[in-house]
Structures are given as structure tokens and as C-alpha cells.
Amino acid sequence: MKKTFVLFAFSTQVIFAQNVSQKLDDATKNLMNSPMAVSSSLSLYVADESGNLVYDYQGNKGLSTASTQKIFTAAAALETLGKNYTYKTTSAYSGTISGGILNGNLFITSNGDPTLGSWRYEGYKPENFKQKLLDAIKKAGITKISGDLIIDDSYFDHQTIPGGWPWDDLGNYYGAGVWGVNWRENQFDININGTEFKSFSYPLANIKWLNDLKAAGTSDQSLIFTAPHSEVALINGNLPAGKVTTVSGSVPNPPLQLGVEVQGWLKDSGIDFSGKVMTNSQMEIEGKKPLEFPKGNIILTYQSPTLDKIIYWFLRKSVNVYGENLIKTLGKEKKGNPSFKSGIAFLKEFWKSKGINPNMINFADGSGLSPQNYVSAKAEVQALLYAKKQAWFESYYEGFPTQDNGMKMKSGTMRDTKSYAGYHTSKDGKKYVYSIIINNYEGSGSTELQKILNILK
């Protein structure tokens, strides 16, 4: 009897797996035979939680992923740096303090904290950093600064944006670069009525605008163009007339932006400061020797939220600047080189060491914004399966958003690219790990891909 029951249960499982596989195959081929997919490429791979294959449609095919690329960066960072890893921003002074006068410069530096001044974390918002810095200055007995305010942004190299990012993306909030000192996630908002600027989320330092906007249409079809260190920003495209639209852009010089804001804080708090705001990068641009951060006289060490909280927002809201920051951090920490090239090489080596074929993970960045990323669905599933076995998995999984179809999975969206990757438990308790990527599809990729994935429900 026992043998008969076991055989029956096994047969049922095989039939069920065949049914799911057949349904996936039918739905996938229907999509790929549709007129909208005439020039599309698709990669789909589904496994059970043990890694056994459920369905494979060109699972080895490398495609542009968009933001499902983030699953690789997030997992590698959690394992390599640890979920309790924190970034630090430090303030110190050179010279001496006498009678309340700092006869020297005030310095601020960071090891690239991407959350400095972010609005996402309670207790870590711009006003929190402002208060702690001012309290530290007053505690040091400083009432007047005779020198300059130096923002030492030298922790990373000078390349703030990965090669391969489209020019159309750079000035928009999701195309913000990575600096040794980041501030407010290197993002700003403008409230615009038609073509008229009404207000900024905060005053931008040293930026002049060219405005080619047209009041037309019913939705935001605008683009902002900024470049690192540039003092000129362009906005063009269309915005609806007769109502205020909020458009978000990327700050072209975050270290300088922080410095100018600190200058205002000093003035408002009654600390006498008449010097200049300078960044180390700016000194180099002007042919001057950058000033070294003082080894002593530290007045403030400000820690970021822990990495698990950063990863949560990185995955949940797809914050690109976090991904590129993690790439630079991994390059610096593991290879002694904070370049994008070094960090991306480490990321590929990391996943190769976990058994993923390196030909299936041609990374170009850490966030997926570059169309030069080519990754296969099978590689994404292998990464998800690896993560599921690790002690940090809960911190990882918590960041996965729930999509419109009720499935908890990371999505990726870019021009001509749609992707999903995640985990799902079906109504009858079957646990699936999956990835699906489509490129060059003319219709609603999200609708069609979710139809296929709904079979797993």
C-alpha cells in the first residue's frame, strides 16, 4: 500500500509539473507568435525551490535586463559587506581654535554614503544631519570660521556615471551619478506650470537653465539634461498646460550642493563664516592642489542606516544611484579601486564563483539602466536560488515589491525592455523561482509577461 501511495503521489507531481510546463509553453509561444513580437527576443526560466527545471524558453539567451539587474548587485553587497555595514560621513577642522575662532578650514568628507540627506529614513533626513553637524561645531567651541569650507569628495574616482548610460537619462532623477560625497540622493524636484518654473524642492547651487518646454499634452513628457560639474541645465519636451507638474532631475555637483547648504546653515545659526565653499574636485579643475582631510580634530562621525535598510529601498523603489554606489564600494573594498570597471569586474567574479556561467552575465553597471547589460533569465534564477539559501535572505526578499498581479517580484522597465524576477508560492503550495525578460516588444510588455507568470499562481 505504501509503495502504491508513494508512486501515486510521485505521478501526480510529474503530471502537475507537466501541466504547468505545458501551459507556460503555450502562453510563451502565443506571445512570441503575435504580431507585436515579430522582432522580439525573450528569455524565460522557471525552477522549483530546489533548482529543478520547470520550464525553459531560451533561458541561456542574454538580453538587456533593465532593473532586474539589481538582484545581482543587492545579493553580492549583502554577502560581501554584511547587512549591518554602514557608511560614514565625517567632519573635522584644520588649524586651531582660539577664543571661539577656528583659525583654519572646516572639512566634510564621506566614503560615499548614498543615503546622506535622503528623505526615506527616519532620523537620517537632511534636517537630522544639519542638526548633528551644527551641534558638533558648537560643541567644539567654534563661533567663527576664518578659513574655508572644504567638501572632500575624493573617496571615489572622478567618473560619476557608468559608461553606456544614455544621454537622455543623465539629467533625470533616475540617472543621478555617484560621488564621494552624495547629498539628497543627488536628486531635486521642480514644480512647473506648463512651461513656467514655480518652485524647487531646495535652491540649486550655481545652476543656470535653458528652457525648451512646450505646454502640450496631458502627461509629463519632459526630459532634463545635466552633466557632472556643469553649471548649465536644459529641460525640453512637453508638460500639460494649466496645472503644476513635479519633474525630478539629477544634481550636477552634489558635493558643492551640500557645501552651499552648509554655508547657509552656518549663517542661520549665527556662526560667522565669510570664506569660500570648495570641493576637492573643483580645486583639481582649477589646477590647485587638493587639501588633505585632517587626520585629527574630528568633530563628527555620522553613520548611515545599515545596509539591509539601504537594500530594501534599492529593490523596492529601484533607486539606481544606490546600485552604482554599491558597485563603487565593492570595487574599493575588494579590489582597492573604486572605478565602475573594477566594481563590475568584482560583481561578475562573485557570481562566477557561485556557479553562474560568466557568458550569461555581461554586466555594464549595478542598476540595470545601461542598455549594454546582457543577462540571461537562467542566470537570474541561479542568483535568486543562491540568495534563498543565505542567512541574509530575509533582508533581500523584503525589498521585492508586489506587482499588479499580486506576485512579489523585482521588475525592470526601460525603452523596449521589460523583465520580472522573483519567487512565488502557488495556491497548492508549489514554490517557484523565475525570471522573464523581453526586448523589443511593441506592446505592453508588463501585461503580457504577467499573463505568462500568472500560470504559476
N, C-alpha and C positions, 0 to 999 in steps of 0.2 A: 504493500500500500504506500509506504513512504517513498519508494522508488518511483511509483506511478505519479504521486503528487509532485515530486521534485521535477520529473520530466514534463508534467503538465505546466508547472509554473515557468520552467525554462522556455517551453514552447510558446507560452503566452507572451513572455518578454520579447522573444525573437519576432513574433508576429507584430507586436506593438511597435517595435523599433522599425520593422519593415514598413508599417503603415505611415509612421512619421517621416521616414526617409522618402517614401514614395510621394507623399503629399508635398514635401519640400521640393522634390524634383519636379513635380508637375507645376507648382507655383513659380519656381525659378525659370523653368523653360518657357512658361507662358509669358513671363515678363520679358525674357530675352528675345522672344519671337515677336514681340509687339513692335509697332511702327516707331514708337518713341525710343526704342532701344537698338535701332538699326546699326548705330556705330558705337554702342556702349560696351564697356568691359565690366565684368562682375566677378568678385571673389567671395565665396561663401564657405564657411567651415563650421560644423556643429559637432561637438563631442559631448559625452556624458561627463559627470564629475570625476570619473576615474581616468579620463582621457581617451576612452574608446570612441572610435569614429561612429557618428550617427549619419552625417551627410557631408559630402564634399563636392562643391562645384568650382572648379579652378581655384582650389584653396591655396595652391602654391603661387598664384599669379600676383605679382607685385603691382599695387595700384597706389595712387595718391590717396591718402587717408583722411585728410583734414584732422579734426581734433581727437579722433580715437588714438592718434599718435601719443596722446598724453598718458595712456595707460602704461606705456613702457617707461616713460620718464618718472612718473609717480612711484611705481614699484621699485625701480632702481634707487631712487632717492631714499625711500623708506628703509630699504635694506642696507644701503651704504652709509647713510648719515645717521639713521636711527630716528624713530618717531619723536623723540624728545630733543632733537637737535634744535638749537636756536641761533639766530643771527644776532650780531651786536653792533650798536651804534655808540660811538664814544666821543666825548668832548674833553678837551684839555687846553692848557694855555702854555705859551712860551713866555720867557721873561720872568718878572717878579710882580708881586702885589704889595703895594705900599700905600697906606692911608686910603684904602679902598680903590686905588688906581691900579689897573693892570697895565704895567709898562711892557707890553708885548702884544701878541696876537691871540685871538680865541680861535680854536680849531674844532671842527666836527668831521669825523670820518666814520666809515661803516665797512663791514665786509659784505656789502651788497644786500642788506635786508630789504626784501621786496615788499614788506608789509609796513614799512615806516610811513606813518601818516595815513594808512589805509582806513577807510570808514567801516570795514567789515567786522572788526574785532572790538568787543567791549574792553575798555581800558587801554586801548592802543591807538586811539584816534588822534588826529592832528593836535587837538587841544590837550590830550594827555602828554604827548611828547613835549609840547610847548611848556606846560606847567613844570614838568620834571627838569627841563633844561634851565628855565628861569630860576627854579628853586635851587638848583646846583650852583648857578652863578652867584646867587645871593648868599648861599651857604659858604662859598669860597671867599666872601667878603668883597666882591667886586661891585663897585658902583659906577666905575668909569673905565672904558677900554681905550687906551691910547693908540693901539695898533689897528690891524685889520681883522676881518672875519674870514677865515680860510676854510673852505669846504674841500677836504682832501678826498677826491674821488678816484684815487689811484689803485684801489684794491684789485679791480679787474683791468683788462687791457682796454684800448681805446675803441675797439669795434663794438658798438652798442646794439647793432641789428644783424641778425644772421644773413649771410649771403643767400640770395634766392628769394627773399621776400619781395612781392610785387610793390612797385612804387605807389599804386593805388591804395595800398594798405597802411603805409608807414605813418601817415598823419592821423589816422583814426585810432580810437582808444585801444582797439584790439591789436594794433601794430606798434604799440609803445616799445621802445628799446630798453636795454638793461645797462645800468650804470653802477659804479662802485658805491655811489650814494643815490638811492632811489627816494622818491617822495610822492605821496598820494597816489601810489601805483602808476606814477608818470602819466596821469590822465587828468583832463579838465573837461568841464561842460560849458556850452554856450546856449543861452536861451535866445532864439531867433524868431522874429515875427516876419514871415515872408522872406525878405532879404535884409531886414534891419536887425543888427545885434542889439539885444535888450540888456543882457547881463551875463557875467561869467560866474562860475562857481567860486572862483577866487581870482584876484588880479594876476595876470601872467606877466612875468618879468621880461622886459626887453623884446617884446614881440610886436611886429607891425603886420597888418593884414592887407591882403588883396582879396577882394570880394567879387566873384563872378556868379553869385547865386541868381537864380530866377524864381519868381513866385509862380509856381505852377504845380499841378497835380494834387493828389490827396494824401501822399505819404512822403516820408523822408527819403529823397534820392540824392542826397548831398555827399560830397567827399571832402575831407580836409587833407591837405598836403603840408607836412612839415618834415624837416630833416635835422639830424643831430647837429647841434651848435648853431643852427641857422636862426637868424632874427626875423625872418620873413615866413609868414604862413599864408597859404592860399585855401580858400573854400570855393567850391563850384558845385554845379548840379542844380536840382530843384527842391524847393520846400513849399508846403502848402501856404497859400495866402490867407491872411485874416485870422491866423491862430499862432500861438507860440509853440515852437518845436524845440526840444532839447537835443543838441548834437554834441557828441563826445569826441574829443581829439587827444592826441598824444603830445606830451610836453617835449619840446626840442632840447631842453637843457635842465633836467631835474635837479642836479646839484646846485646850479645857480638859482633856480626857483626856491629851493629850501633856504639858501643863503639870504636872498632878498626878504623872504618871510621872517627869518630870524632877526634880520636888521629891524624890521617893523616891530617885532616883539620887544626887542631891547628898548626901543624908543618909547613904546606904550607903557613899559614897566618902569620907566624913569632911569634906566641905565644909560649913561652918557656914551654915545658911540658916534664918531664922526669919520671913521675910517672907511675903507673900501671893502666890498664883498668880492672875493676872488676864489676861483676853483683852481685846483692843480692843472686841470686840462687847459684852462684859459691861460695860465702862466706859460705853459708849453707853446700854445698857439702864438703868444706874443713874444716868444723867444727868450723867456725868463726861466730861470732855474726854479722848479717847484720847491716849496718849503716842506721840510720833513715834519711829520707829525711828532709832537713831543713825546718822549718815552715816559717822562714823569708828569707830575702836575695834572693828573686825570681827575676831573670833577664829576663826570657822569659816565656810567656804563648802562646802556639801555638795551634790554633784551627783547627780542621779537616773541610773538606767540610760538609755541612748539610746532615742529614740522608736521605733525599729524593734523593740526588745525589748518596749516597752510595747504596741505594736500587736499583737505576737504573742499576748500574753496577753489583750488586749482581744477579739480574734477567737476565739482557741482556747477560752477559758473564759467568754466573753461577759460580761466584767466591766463592768457598767453604769456604775459610778462613773467609770471611765476615759472612757467616751463623753461623759458630761456635763462632765467636766473639760476634755476637748478642745474641746467647744463653747464653754466659757467662755474658754479660752485663745485660740481663734481669734477670738472677739469682742474680746478685749483687744488681741491683737496686730495684727489687721487693721482694727478699727473703733474702737479706743481705748475700748471699752465692754465690760466682762466679763459683761453680763447674758445670760441664756439667749436672750432675744429677739434680741439683737444677733448672737450666735453662730449661731443658727439661720438668721437672715436671710443671714449670710455664706455658710453652707453651701448654701442654696438658690441664691444668686447664683453661687457657684462652679460648681455643676452646670449651671445655665442657660448659663453661659459655655462649657461643654463640649458644648452642643448638645441637652441634655435639655429637653423641654417643661416649663416650670415648673408647669403644671397637673397634671403627673403626679408631683410631688414636694412634697406638702404635709407638710413636716416639723414635728413638735412637740417633738422632743428629739434627742439624739445617740445614744441607745442602743436605742430601739425599745420601751421599757417603756410609754410613753404610748399608750393606745388611740386617741388623736387623730391619730396618724401615718396618713397615707393616701398610699401609694406604689404605682405600677403595676409589674408584672413586667417590662414593656419598659424602664422607667427603670432598674431594677436591672441588666438585661442591658447597657444602654448604659454604665452606670458600670463594670461588670466589663470590658467591651471596652476602655474608655478606660484603665483601670488596666493592662491587659495590655500596652499599648504603652509604658509608662513605665519609666524606669530603676530606680525603686523597687519594681517589681512583685514581685520575689523576696521582699522583706521582707513584702509584703502577702499574697502567696499562701501563704507558710509558715504563717501563722496559721490558715488554713482547716482545720477539723477533718475527720477522716474519719468518716463516719456509718456506721450499722449495715449499710447495703447496700454498703459499700466505696467510696462516692463521696466525694471531697473537696469539701465544700461547707459554707457557713455555714448554720446552721439558726436558726429563730425559733419560740419556743413561748410562748404566752400563752393565757389563757382564750378559747376559741372561735377561736383563731388558730394556724395552723401555716404555716411557709414554709421554703423552701430556695433558695439561690442559689449558683452556683459554676461550676466548669469541669470538663469530663470528656473524656477521650480514649477512644473506643470500642476494642473489640478489633481492629477493622480500621483503626485509625489516624485515624478522623474525630474532629475536635476541636470540642466543643460548649461554648457559654456559655448559661446558662439561669437562669431564675427561675420559681418556682411559689409562689403564695400562696393559701390558702383561709381564709375566715372563716365562722364559724357552722356548722361541720360537727359533727355529733353523734357521729361515730365516732372511730376512731383516725386522725387526720389524718396523722401521720407514716407509718403503714403504707401508707395509700392513695396519698399523694404519692410515696413511694419506689417503689411499684409502677409508677407512670407514668414516673418518671425512670429506672427500670431498663431501659426501652426503649432508652435512649441507650448502654447498656453494650455 
